[in-house]
Amino acid sequence: MLEVYVALGLLENLDFFAQASVAIVLEATPFLLVGSLASGLFEVFVPEERIRRLMPTNPLAGVAFGAFLGMLLPCCECGVVPLVRRLLAKGVPPATAITFMLAGPVINPVVLVSTFVAFQGDPTMPVLRCLVVGLLAMVMGLILRNKTPEQLLLPKAKLPQTACGCGEASTALFGSLDTALDPQALTPPTLAAKMNHAVGHALADFLEMGKVLILGAMVASAFKTMAPEGFVSLLEQDLLLSVLGMMLLAVILSLCSQADAFVAASFTGFPFAAKLAFLALGPVLDFKLVLMWNGVFRRDVIRKLIFVPAMLVFGICMVLGAYQRMGMP
C-alpha cells in the first residue's frame, strides 16, 4: 500500500512538473520569437557605420546615448557582443559601446512588454528592472570610458563557437548569405537577400535560445516540484539567501532576456527583491556571456564586467528587500 501512495505522489509531482514547464515555455515563446525577429532585422538593416556616426564623444553624453540606443534597438545579450566588438574596433567611444552592450538587452520595448505580461500587468517589475540595469550599464560605461580599443579588446578577438545563434556562430549556418550583404560587393544586396539573411539570423537566435528557455523552465519547475519544503521555505523567508540564490540561478541558467521574466514570475513565494535580482543580473552576467567575453575582451575588463554588476545588483536588491520588509511603501 505504501508503494502505491509513493507511486501516486511521484506521478502527481511529474504531472505538476510537466504542466508548469509547458506553461512557462508557452507564455515566453511569442516574446522570444518577436525578439529574435527584431534582432535579425536590426543586424541586417541598421549599418554599424550609421550608428558610429551618431555617437557623441563626450563620456557623459556617450553613456546617455548608449542607454537611449538600448531603448530603441531590441538586441539580445549575446547578439550585442559581436556588434559592440566591431563598434569599438571602429572607434566608437567605450562609454557608449559598453553602456549599450549591457543596457540594450533589457531596456528595449520587447523585454519590457514581456516582463509586464509575465508579472500580470504590474508595471513595478519592468520599471525597476529597467532602472537597475540602466544604472549598472551607465556605471560600467563610466568606469571604462578612458580605455582605448586596444586596452579593451583582445588582439584579433574572435568569438568562441559556444556563442548562441544570434552571435557570430550563426554565420556558420547562414554564411552563404554574407557575400550577398558585403558592402564591397559590385552590386548592392536586394531586399529579398536582406530579408533572407534577417530571417536566418532570427531563426538561429530563436532555436538556440529556445533550448535555453526550455532548460530554464524545467529547472524552475523541478525546483518548485521536488525541492524539500523546508529548504524552499528557508529561501523564501531569508532575504540574503533568496537574493544570492536567484542571482546564482540567473548566472547558471543563462536565459534570454526576452523570456526570463516568465521563469522569474514562476517563483511565486520568493521575495520581490530576489526576483528583481534574477532579472537584473541574468542579462548582463551569465555563463554564456563570460564565454563570449573571453574571446573578445581582456581579462581586467572581464573582471570588471563580472564584479561591478554583481555587487551593484546585490546591494540594490538587498536594500530594496529590507525596505519592503520594514513595511514601507
N, C-alpha and C positions, 0 to 999 in steps of 0.2 A: 504493500500500500504506500509506503514511504517513497518507493521508487516512482510510483505513478505521480505523486504530488511533485516530486522533483522534476520529472519529465514535463509535466504541465507547466510548471513555473518557468522552465527553460524555454518552452515553446512560446509562452506569453512574452517573455523578455525578447526573444528573437523577433516576434511579431511587432512589438513596440519599436525595436531597433530598426527593422525594415521600414516601418511607416515613417518614423522620424527622419531617417536618411533620405527617403524618397521625397518627403515634403520639403526638406531643405534644398535639395537639388532642383526640384520643380520650381520653387519660388525664385531661386537665384539664376537659373538658366537664361531667362529672357534678358536680364540685365547684362549677363556675361556675353551674350550674343550681340546685343546693341553696342556694348563697349568694344568688343573685338572688331566689329564693322567700322566703328568710328575711328579706332586706332589704325585700321588698314587704310581708310580714306585719308587720314592725316599723314600717314607715311608717304603716300603717293602724291597727294595734291598740295601739300604745303612744303615748298622747297626750303632747304636749310638756309640758302643764301638770303631768301626773303626775311626769314626770322633774324638772321645775323645782322642785317642792315637796320632792323628796328631796335636793336639792343642799345640801351644807354651805357655810357662809360662810367658815370658816377656810381660808386658802390651802393649807396642807399637807394638811388633810383633804380639801379640794376636789380637789387633784391625785390623791390616792389614790382618791377616789371616781370621778374621771374614768377612771382606769385600770381600776377594778373594773367600771364601766359598759361599757367597751370589751370586757371579757372576756365579758360576758353577752349583748351585743347584736351580732349579725353585721350589719354595715353597711359597704358598700363605700366606698372613699376619696372618690369623687365624690358619692355619695349622702349622705354625712355632712356635706358642706359646707353645703348649704342648711339642714339641720337645726340645725347649730351656729349659723349666722347668726340663725335665728329664736330659738334659746335665748338667745343673747347679747342680742338686742333685747328679750327678756322679762326681763332682769335676772339671768340665770344667771352666777355668777362666772367670769371668764375662765380662772382656774386649772383649773376643772373642764371647761369647754367646750373649750378648746384641747387639753388632755390627751386628752379623749375623741375629738376630731377626728383626732388623729394616731395614737393607740393603737388605737382601735376597729377599723380595717380590718385589723389584723394579729393582735392577741392574742385574737380571738374563736375559738370552737371550730372553725368551718368551715375557717378558714385554717390553723389549727394541724394539723388532721387532714390536709388536702390536702398540707401541707408534709411531714408524717410519711410519707404514702404516696409522694410524689414521691421522697423520699430513702430508699426501700426499707426503711422501718421503723426507721431510725436516729433516735432522739429528739434527737440533738445539735443538728441544724439548727433544728428547731422551737423548742427551748428557748432557744437563743442568739438566734434571731430575735425571739422574744417579749421577752427581756431587753433587747436593744439598742433595739428600738422603744419598749418601755415606758419605758426610761431617757430617751431623747431626747424623748418626749412629755411626761414629767414635768418635764424641764428647761425645755422651751418653756412649759409651763403656769406654772412659777415665774417665768420671765422676764417673762411678760405678765400676771402676777397683779394688778398695780396699775393696769392700764389700765381705763378706762371703756368701755362700748359705743360711745360717740361717738368715742373715740380709736382703737378697733379697726376699726369698720365705716365704710364709705363712706356718705354721705347717700343714703337711698333705694337701698341696694345692690340690684343686680339681677344675677342670674347670666347669663352670656353663653349664646347659643343653641348654642355649641360644646360645652356640657357634655354628659356622657354621659346615656344614657337614664334612669339612676336619680336624676338631679338634677331640677331643676325643668323642664328642657327636655322631660321625658317628659309633662308636663301638656298639651303641645300635642297629643299622641296620645290622651290619655285625659281631656281637660279636662271632658268632659261628665259625668264621674263626680264631679268636685269638688263640684258642687252637692249631690249626694246625701250627701256627707260633711261638709257645712257644719255646724259646731256650732250656728250660729244658726238653722238650719232649724226650721220649726214641728214637723215630725215627725222623730224620730231615724232615722238610717240603718239599714236592715235588715242582717242578717248577710250576705245574698246580695249586697247592694250593696258592703259592705266587702270581701268575698272577691273580687268582680269587680274592684274597684279594686286590691287587693293583687296579683292575677294580672296585671292590666295593667301595673302598676309593675314586677313581676318580669320580664314579657316584654320591656318596653322595655330594662331593665337587661341581660338576657341577650343580646338581639340586638345592642345597642351594644357591649358588652364582648366578645361573641363575635367581632366583626370585629377587635377589637384583639388578641384571643388568636390568631386565625389569622395576622395580620400578624406577631406576635411569634414564633410557631412557624416561619414561613417565614424570618424574618431569622436566627433561631438556626440553622436547618438550612442556610441558604445560607452562613452563616459557616463552619460545620463542613465544608461540602462544597467551597466554592470559594476560601476564603482560602488564600494560599500557606502551605505547611508551615513555612517559616522564620519567617513572621510569627506564626503560631499558636504555634510553639514559644517564640518570644520572649515572648509574652504569658503563656504558661503558666509560664515559668521566672522571670520578673521579677515580684516581688510588687507593686511600686509600679505598674507598667503594668497588671497584671491587675486590681488593685483599682480604679484610676482608669477603666480601660476598661469594667468591669462596672457601675460607678456611672453612667457616661455612657450606657451601653446601657439601663439601667433608666429613666433620665430620658427618653430618646428613645422607647422602646417604649411607655411608659405602660400597662403591663399591669395587669389587675385582680389584686388581692392573693389572690383565691381560686384563681387558676390560674397565677400567675407562677412558683411553685416548680417546675413541670414544665419550664419553659423553662430555669431556672437549672440544674436537675439534668442537662439535656442537655449542658452544657458540662463534660464528664467530666474533661478534662485540666486544668482551671483549679484553682487553689488553693481550699481550703475558704473561706478568708477573702474571696476575691473573690466567690464565690457568696453568702456572707452579706452582703456589701456590696450586691449586686444586690437581694437580698430585703429588706434593711432599709431601703434608701433609696427604692426604687421606689414603695411605697405612701404615702410621706409627701412625696415630691417628684418630680413629673414634669411634662411639658408641659401635659397637660390640667388638672392641679391649678393650675398657675400661671395658666392662662387663667381658671379659675374664681375664684381668689383675686383677680385683677384686677377682678372685678366685685363683690367682697364686702368686701375688707379695704383699709385704707390702705397706701400704699407702704412706709412704715417697718416696718409689721407684715409685709408680704410679704418684705422684705429679710431680716428675722429668720427667717421660715419657710423661706427658701431657704438662708441661710448656716449657721445653727446646726446643723440636722440633717445637712447635707453634711459639715461639719467633724467632727461627732461620729462619724458612720458611718466616715468616712475614718480618723480617729485610732484608733478601737476596732479596726477590721479590720486596720490596719497592725500594731498591737501584737499582735493575735491571730495574724496570719500570721507575724510574726517569732518569736513564742513557739513556734509549731508547727514552724518550720524549724530551730529550735535543738534539736529532738528532745525537747522537754519534753512530758509527758503532759497 
